[in-house]
Amino acid sequence: MSGAGRGPGRHPAGPSGATWRGARRAPTPAEAARTAQKVRRVELAISLVLRVGVVTSVLVIAVGLGLMFAHHGSYLALRGPLSYRALTSTSTSFPHSFSALGHALAHDEGRGVVVLGVLILILTPVLRVAVGVVSFAYEKDAPMALVTLFVLAVLVGSFFLAGA
Protein backbone atom coordinates (compact mmCIF):
# COMPACT_ATOMS: atom_id res chain seq x y z
CA MET A 1 0.00 0.00 0.00
CA SER A 2 1.48 3.21 -1.10
CA GLY A 3 -1.18 5.44 0.49
CA ALA A 4 -1.61 7.30 -2.79
CA GLY A 5 -4.59 9.62 -2.78
CA ARG A 6 -4.54 9.90 0.95
CA GLY A 7 -3.62 13.01 2.80
CA PRO A 8 -4.67 15.07 5.75
CA GLY A 9 -8.42 15.59 5.78
CA ARG A 10 -9.07 12.95 3.11
CA HIS A 11 -10.90 9.72 3.68
CA PRO A 12 -9.92 6.40 2.17
CA ALA A 13 -11.85 5.78 -1.00
CA GLY A 14 -13.38 2.51 -2.01
CA PRO A 15 -12.76 0.81 -5.36
CA SER A 16 -15.18 3.18 -7.10
CA GLY A 17 -13.50 6.26 -5.68
CA ALA A 18 -16.42 7.02 -3.30
CA THR A 19 -15.67 7.89 0.28
CA TRP A 20 -17.03 5.97 3.24
CA ARG A 21 -20.68 6.49 3.95
CA GLY A 22 -21.26 9.41 6.29
CA ALA A 23 -17.77 10.79 5.85
CA ARG A 24 -17.54 14.40 4.77
CA ARG A 25 -15.04 15.69 2.32
CA ALA A 26 -12.63 18.35 3.42
CA PRO A 27 -13.68 21.84 2.34
CA THR A 28 -11.67 23.54 -0.33
CA PRO A 29 -9.64 26.57 0.71
CA ALA A 30 -12.21 28.84 -0.96
CA GLU A 31 -15.09 27.17 0.94
CA ALA A 32 -13.16 27.43 4.20
CA ALA A 33 -12.51 31.12 3.56
CA ARG A 34 -16.21 31.78 2.83
CA THR A 35 -17.23 29.93 5.99
CA ALA A 36 -14.71 31.87 8.07
CA GLN A 37 -16.01 35.12 6.57
CA LYS A 38 -19.62 34.17 7.42
CA VAL A 39 -18.65 33.29 11.00
CA ARG A 40 -16.78 36.58 11.35
CA ARG A 41 -19.82 38.56 10.11
CA VAL A 42 -22.06 36.75 12.61
CA GLU A 43 -19.63 37.40 15.46
CA LEU A 44 -19.48 41.09 14.55
CA ALA A 45 -23.29 41.33 14.39
CA ILE A 46 -23.67 39.70 17.81
CA SER A 47 -20.95 41.91 19.28
CA LEU A 48 -22.64 45.00 17.85
CA VAL A 49 -26.04 44.00 19.26
CA LEU A 50 -24.60 43.48 22.74
CA ARG A 51 -22.54 46.68 22.72
CA VAL A 52 -25.34 48.87 21.39
CA GLY A 53 -27.83 47.35 23.86
CA VAL A 54 -25.64 47.93 26.90
CA VAL A 55 -24.53 51.44 25.89
CA THR A 56 -28.10 52.45 25.04
CA SER A 57 -29.41 51.16 28.36
CA VAL A 58 -26.69 52.97 30.31
CA LEU A 59 -27.42 56.23 28.49
CA VAL A 60 -31.19 55.89 29.02
CA ILE A 61 -30.70 55.13 32.73
CA ALA A 62 -28.36 58.15 33.06
CA VAL A 63 -30.95 60.41 31.40
CA GLY A 64 -33.61 59.01 33.72
CA LEU A 65 -31.50 59.66 36.79
CA GLY A 66 -30.83 63.18 35.53
CA LEU A 67 -34.57 63.77 35.12
CA MET A 68 -35.27 62.37 38.57
CA PHE A 69 -32.79 64.66 40.26
CA ALA A 70 -33.75 67.65 38.10
CA HIS A 71 -37.47 67.29 38.95
CA HIS A 72 -36.85 66.37 42.57
CA GLY A 73 -33.73 68.14 43.77
CA SER A 74 -34.57 67.13 47.31
CA TYR A 75 -33.63 63.53 46.40
CA LEU A 76 -30.01 64.65 46.62
CA ALA A 77 -30.35 65.21 50.36
CA LEU A 78 -29.16 62.37 52.54
CA ARG A 79 -31.81 63.08 55.17
CA GLY A 80 -35.38 64.28 55.09
CA PRO A 81 -38.75 63.16 53.65
CA LEU A 82 -37.54 63.16 50.00
CA SER A 83 -33.96 62.05 50.53
CA TYR A 84 -31.83 59.63 48.57
CA ARG A 85 -32.71 56.99 51.18
CA ALA A 86 -36.42 57.46 50.45
CA LEU A 87 -35.72 57.17 46.72
CA THR A 88 -33.94 53.83 47.16
CA SER A 89 -36.34 52.32 49.68
CA THR A 90 -38.53 49.36 48.78
CA SER A 91 -41.67 51.47 49.16
CA THR A 92 -40.73 53.81 46.28
CA SER A 93 -43.21 53.54 43.43
CA PHE A 94 -41.69 52.49 40.10
CA PRO A 95 -43.70 51.48 37.03
CA HIS A 96 -44.39 47.73 37.17
CA SER A 97 -46.49 47.40 33.98
CA PHE A 98 -46.25 48.61 30.41
CA SER A 99 -49.21 50.93 30.90
CA ALA A 100 -47.62 52.44 34.01
CA LEU A 101 -44.33 52.74 32.13
CA GLY A 102 -46.09 54.52 29.24
CA HIS A 103 -47.79 56.90 31.68
CA ALA A 104 -44.47 57.66 33.41
CA LEU A 105 -42.72 58.28 30.09
CA ALA A 106 -45.57 60.50 28.84
CA HIS A 107 -45.20 62.68 31.94
CA ASP A 108 -41.37 62.87 31.73
CA GLU A 109 -40.94 61.03 35.00
CA GLY A 110 -37.32 60.06 35.52
CA ARG A 111 -38.21 56.80 37.19
CA GLY A 112 -40.07 55.71 34.04
CA VAL A 113 -37.01 56.48 31.93
CA VAL A 114 -34.83 54.48 34.36
CA VAL A 115 -37.20 51.51 34.10
CA LEU A 116 -37.07 51.81 30.30
CA GLY A 117 -33.26 51.64 30.47
CA VAL A 118 -33.43 48.54 32.66
CA LEU A 119 -35.94 46.99 30.25
CA ILE A 120 -33.54 47.65 27.35
CA LEU A 121 -30.77 46.00 29.36
CA ILE A 122 -32.95 42.94 30.04
CA LEU A 123 -34.00 42.65 26.38
CA THR A 124 -30.43 42.91 25.04
CA PRO A 125 -29.56 39.21 25.57
CA VAL A 126 -32.95 38.21 24.16
CA LEU A 127 -32.14 40.19 21.02
CA ARG A 128 -28.77 38.44 20.94
CA VAL A 129 -30.56 35.06 20.85
CA ALA A 130 -32.77 36.34 18.02
CA VAL A 131 -29.64 37.35 16.11
CA GLY A 132 -28.33 33.84 16.81
CA VAL A 133 -31.39 32.32 15.12
CA VAL A 134 -30.84 34.50 12.06
CA SER A 135 -27.11 33.77 12.02
CA PHE A 136 -27.60 29.99 12.13
CA ALA A 137 -30.12 30.28 9.32
CA TYR A 138 -27.59 32.41 7.39
CA GLU A 139 -24.95 29.72 7.92
CA LYS A 140 -27.49 27.08 6.82
CA ASP A 141 -27.17 25.23 10.14
CA ALA A 142 -30.80 24.11 10.52
CA PRO A 143 -30.40 22.04 13.74
CA MET A 144 -28.75 24.91 15.63
CA ALA A 145 -31.24 27.41 14.20
CA LEU A 146 -34.10 25.26 15.53
CA VAL A 147 -32.50 24.84 18.97
CA THR A 148 -31.83 28.57 19.20
CA LEU A 149 -35.38 29.31 18.04
CA PHE A 150 -36.65 27.08 20.85
CA VAL A 151 -34.50 29.00 23.37
CA LEU A 152 -35.90 32.27 22.00
CA ALA A 153 -39.46 30.94 22.34
CA VAL A 154 -38.79 29.95 25.96
CA LEU A 155 -37.35 33.41 26.73
CA VAL A 156 -40.25 35.26 25.14
CA GLY A 157 -42.76 32.90 26.74
CA SER A 158 -41.21 33.47 30.17
CA PHE A 159 -41.88 37.21 29.85
CA PHE A 160 -45.56 36.56 29.18
CA LEU A 161 -45.87 33.92 31.89
CA ALA A 162 -44.16 36.18 34.44
CA GLY A 163 -46.82 38.82 33.88
CA ALA A 164 -49.69 36.39 34.45
Buried (B, 14 or more C-beta within 10 A) or exposed (E): EEEEEEEEEEBEEEEEEEEEEEEEEEEEEEEEEEEEEBEEEBEEBBEEBBEEBEEBBEEBBEBBBEBBBEEBEEBEEEEEEEBBEBBEEEEEEEBEEEEBBEEBBEEEBBBBBBBBBBBBBEBBEBBBBBBBBBBBBBBEEEEBBEBBBEBBEEBEEEEEEEEE
